[in-house]
Structure formats: structure tokens, C-alpha cells
Amino acid sequence: MDDADTATNTMDMPFRFFPCFAAGLAYYIAIKKAPDRVVMLKQMYEDEFERALSQDEDSSSFRIAPYLRHGY
């Protein structure tokens, strides 16, 4: 998220993490402004984070591995 000096207001993060970012921001604001909502917002943040991480896997069936052989 290094967008401070560009002309656009787009965050440099994968799109699937936007709901997680918003839920985390709401959670941290609630700690100071609405302590009665902290538990609910923390659970929402953790759920969104787990959902974003679960989508962050390699879905390709192609794998490349180097052939390492001793003695040339």
C-alpha cells in the first residue's frame, strides 16, 4: 500500500483483500470509538481475512522443478 505520491487513489493490494481491509479498519476504529462493537467487528475482520487467504493459493496444475545432478 504505497500510494501516497501518485495521482490515483488506488491501493496497491489484491482486490480480494479490500473487504478485509475495510473490516480491519472498522475494527480498529471501534476500539476507540465504539467498544461495544469490538467483538462483532473483530470476528468479521478475522472471517474476511481467512476468506481472502483461502483464495490466495496456486490453482495451476503446472509445476517446474530444476534438475539437480551431482557430478558434471
N, C-alpha and C positions, 0 to 999 in steps of 0.2 A: 504494500500500500504506500507507494512513493509517488503520490500525485500532487504534491504541494506546489510545484513550479510549472505545471503545464497549463495550457489554455482550456483543457476539458476537465470535467468533474467526474470522471470515471475512475473507480477504484481498480487497482491492479490486483485482482483476485479472481479465481474461477467463479462463474455465475452461480454454481450450486452452493457457494458459501455465503451468498448475500442474505438469505433468511437467518442463517446462523449469526452473522454479524449484527443484524438488526435485533435479534433476540438477546444477544450478549450485551449490546448497548443498553437495551431496556432493563436488563437485569442489573447492570452496574449503576444506572441512574436510580433505579428503585432502592438500591442500598441506602442512598442518601435522601431520596425524596418520598418514597412510599414503602417503608419497611414491611407493611402488612402484605405486600405483593411479592416479596423476595422469593419465597419458597416456590410459588407458581411459576415465576419468570425464570428461576434457575432451572426448573425441570424442563421448561420449554427450550431454554438455551441448550441444555445437555441433549435433548431429543434431536434438535436441529443439527447439532454438531455431529452426533452419531450418524444421522441420515446423510450428511454431507461426506463424512469419512467413508461410509459404506459404498458411496458412489465413486470413490476415489481409488478404484482398483484397475489393474490392467485387464482389459477384456479381450486382448488379442490372443490368438492361438499360435502365434509365430514367436519363436524364441531363438535367439542367436547366442551361441556359446563358443568361445575361442578353443581351438585345438592346440593344446599344450603338450609337446612331446619332449622328453628328455633326450639329450644327445643329438647333435645335429649332424 
